[in-house]
Amino acid sequence: MTDELSIVTPGSVTDVAKAIREMMKALADLRKIAIGAADLYDQRKARRAAGNLAKLAFSKAGMRGPLERIAAGAGSPRDFEDIAARLAATADEIKDSFTALTKYKDRLRELYGLPAAMEIDAILYGPAFGKEMIRYSLQQLVTSQNRSASADVIQREAQSILSHVEELNNHLIELHNMLVPPRKQNSKAKVRKNQP
């Protein structure tokens, strides 16, 4: 029997190269998963921001209905009371939306550029169509001081506010659709809708 000392290597150079190649594939797969998770996170944040934008919109079911009646010269004391009540009832929700949108502004800038981030400021605090200014104008409209003004003055003021509401809603729609593009209907759904 010979006492030979032999060193056993666990694998050949080919095995090592194969292991490195497999490890690189696994890292590439992990990278894809991480990017996918980051995209899902961004989409979730964008949907949340879009939801906060939607809360800022004026709808006919909200203050817009009474405001339109006042602007048309057909407003009643009930319309003024309605607007005042809705201003008070929505104050906290609007404040929360302002806070959330302000926090999202930096991410919006990173994804869509500075103009998109500046649009948030215009929507929230703009001097004409900003939500804060419109709410202030509505508050002034419903105060007893303004209600004692002539009907023509009140009507013109309501028309001006309504014009700003339209402008705000258009900006909200544009930014909302940038964050969460509307889903396109497929051709099969259109055909089914048109069939009797």
Residue pairs with C-beta under 8 A, 6 or more apart in sequence:
11 19
42 107
42 111
45 104
45 107
46 111
46 179
46 180
47 179
47 180
48 100
48 104
49 100
49 101
49 104
49 108
49 179
50 176
50 179
50 180
52 96
52 97
52 100
52 101
52 104
53 97
53 101
53 123
53 172
53 175
53 176
53 179
54 172
54 176
55 93
55 94
55 97
56 94
56 97
56 123
56 124
56 131
56 168
56 172
57 168
57 169
57 172
57 173
58 64
58 67
58 134
58 165
58 168
58 169
60 68
62 86
62 90
63 82
63 83
63 86
63 87
63 138
64 162
64 165
66 75
66 78
66 79
66 80
66 82
66 83
67 79
67 83
67 138
67 158
67 161
67 162
67 165
68 162
69 75
69 76
69 79
70 79
70 80
70 141
70 154
70 155
70 158
71 155
71 158
71 159
71 161
71 162
72 155
73 151
73 155
75 154
75 155
75 158
80 141
80 142
80 147
81 142
83 138
83 141
83 142
84 139
84 142
87 135
87 138
87 139
87 142
94 131
94 135
98 124
98 131
98 132
101 120
101 123
101 124
102 120
102 124
104 120
105 117
105 120
105 121
106 117
108 116
108 117
108 120
108 179
109 116
109 117
112 178
116 175
116 178
119 171
119 174
119 175
120 175
122 129
122 130
122 171
123 129
123 130
123 131
123 168
123 171
123 172
123 175
124 130
124 131
124 132
125 131
125 132
125 133
126 133
127 133
128 164
128 167
129 164
129 165
129 167
129 168
129 171
130 168
131 168
133 164
134 161
134 164
134 165
134 168
137 157
137 160
137 161
137 164
138 161
140 146
140 157
141 154
141 157
141 158
141 161
146 154
146 157
147 154
149 157
